[in-house]
């Protein structure tokens, strides 16, 4: 079985699960709007990662 890239994996396995979730924005962003709370406010959540060798070099200082 060929190995899927990150975006192929999202398109193939995860996007179908988000079809009826308007706050997921068809998984086209790194954020989602969660349903309104009892106070009437919406909550936006995001998650991302940094990977050595992709976003930075192994010897890069943290600053």
Long-range contacts (C-beta under 8 A, 24 or more apart in sequence): none
